Amino acid sequence: MTLPPDQMPPPRPASRIRLDSRDFRKLRRIVGMRESSSSMVLSAKIVLQAARGETDQEIAKALEQSPEYVRDVVERFARSRFVSLENKPDFLPSVAAPCAPLQAIHISLTGTEKRRLNGIAQAHTSEQRMALRAKIILLANLGMSNCKIAEELGVDVKTVRKWRRRYRQGGLEGLFDGPRSGRPFTFGAGARHELFTAIVGPPPAPYAAWSLDLLAKHLVDKKLVGSISVETVSYWLRTADLKPHRVRGWLDSKDPNFRDKRDKIVELYLNPPTDGVLLSVDEKTGIQALERVRKDQPAGFGRLRRIEWEYIRHGIANLIASRNVSTGQIIHELLEGKNDSDAFINFLKKLMQLHPEGKLYLILDNGTTHCSKKTKKFFQENERLVPVFTPTHASWLNQIEIWFSVLSRHALRKVSFSSLDKLHERIEAYIELHNRELAKAYEWSTKGKPLTGASARERRRRRNLSKESRSAA
């Protein structure tokens, strides 16, 4: 029998709280446990009935509570879930709250610890579990109770207690998961020791480097294992922090006067001579004019710019240049022939013509053209030229090397040149632009390390100037 519309019961409101089957089981378990406090049982019942769609008035009437109290329990559960059942409302008459602030472990962080924990908590690359633990400690440092932290972060109060205690005992290391026993070792310690001993030595001929397969074969050949997977070998290397696939190059200068030469150049950079001009001189040879076989494909939405790797050679350019250390101005010459002592001497004559008065202090490396008999004889015949050589294997002390790197990154890298003349035009155009707008003396860092690049503040300032203002500056 169908009732008329005016006699139909009002529809039950939608549930204000969404619970899955696991939440229902947990709430029923709280209601049925003898260890549960009366306030927890009452809150669990309210949440169960609210999840079935009952109103505050219906729940309050059934449990003999006020609608305000029911509404508060429901809102607290919607905000912090099961943590709210342990954190008792202030207006309920009962024994002391289970999360009294006096029971919380005191946490006091130093400035360094705060910065490290903030870095972990805010970094997008941090593991979520580590970010959560860092946030717990940061909030504990503010004097918040365990329950307040749990409610703020939406976790169980036991989680807060655990990591608060672990940090107090072990510091930042205490926030990492401890080692787990796992299954018993299949291989003995002898196999590991042999692996670590082999990895720090050379591989068997004719191999040039160790690989995982080669290491596994080495252990089998030594009869330490019957068989072993490359995954196990990789795991052993990771736990020992060994990375045989990576190398780092280094070059040691054997110059007996390294410190004296270095300090002399540093002193010239800090206090340029007043009786002449300080120039940093060197060559950039072998600049290739490469033409891509096909045109570059421009970047698009979600697509990187594409460059054809097949190319045609159109020859090489040899550039010799000097940089005024005080002003950053560049004097250059593109060599028609090969780079030899005659070409270098001709460039020195050009510098002498452009700087007719005073001495020319030249920062030079130990290249063949700089130390040949012809060049030394030319220096002896021209007392205006004062060569200052860098220590061996220390051409990084020469400021022109920094500018060569800037030239490559700004004007030459990833560019297709249809001819050698196009390459020459690009170099000439960039040097003209540099002398007109970009020339600036390099600064020293606050740590006292030389040649760390132009001032970032000055670059930002000049970038915001109009083109006319930069030309006049």
HELIX and SHEET records of a PDB file:
HELIX    1   1 PRO A    5  GLN A    7  5                                   3    
HELIX    2   2 SER A   21  GLY A   32  1                                  12    
HELIX    3   3 SER A   38  ALA A   51  1                                  14    
HELIX    4   4 ASP A   56  LEU A   63  1                                   8    
HELIX    5   5 PRO A   67  SER A   80  1                                  14    
HELIX    6   6 VAL A   83  GLU A   86  1                                   4    
HELIX    7   7 PRO A  101  GLN A  103  5                                   3    
HELIX    8   8 GLY A  111  GLN A  122  1                                  12    
HELIX    9   9 GLN A  128  ASN A  141  1                                  14    
HELIX   10  10 ASN A  146  LEU A  153  1                                   8    
HELIX   11  11 VAL A  157  GLY A  170  1                                  14    
HELIX   12  12 GLY A  171  LEU A  175  5                                   5    
HELIX   13  13 ALA A  189  ILE A  199  1                                  11    
HELIX   14  14 LEU A  212  ASP A  221  1                                  10    
HELIX   15  15 VAL A  230  THR A  239  1                                  10    
HELIX   16  16 PHE A  258  LEU A  270  1                                  13    
HELIX   17  17 SER A  341  LEU A  354  1                                  14    
HELIX   18  18 THR A  368  CYS A  371  1                                   4    
HELIX   19  19 LYS A  373  GLU A  381  1                                   9    
HELIX   20  20 SER A  395  LEU A  397  5                                   3    
HELIX   21  21 GLN A  399  LEU A  407  1                                   9    
HELIX   22  22 SER A  408  LEU A  412  3                                   5    
HELIX   23  23 LEU A  420  LEU A  433  1                                  14    
HELIX   24  24 HIS A  434  LEU A  438  3                                   5    
HELIX   25  25 ALA A  456  ARG A  463  1                                   8    
HELIX   26  26 LYS A  467  ALA A  472  1                                   6    
SHEET    1   A 5 ILE A 330  LEU A 335  0                                        
SHEET    2   A 5 TYR A 311  ASN A 324 -1                                        
SHEET    3   A 5 GLY A 276  ARG A 292 -1                                        
SHEET    4   A 5 LYS A 359  LEU A 364  1                                        
SHEET    5   A 5 LEU A 385  PHE A 389  1                                        
END                                                                             
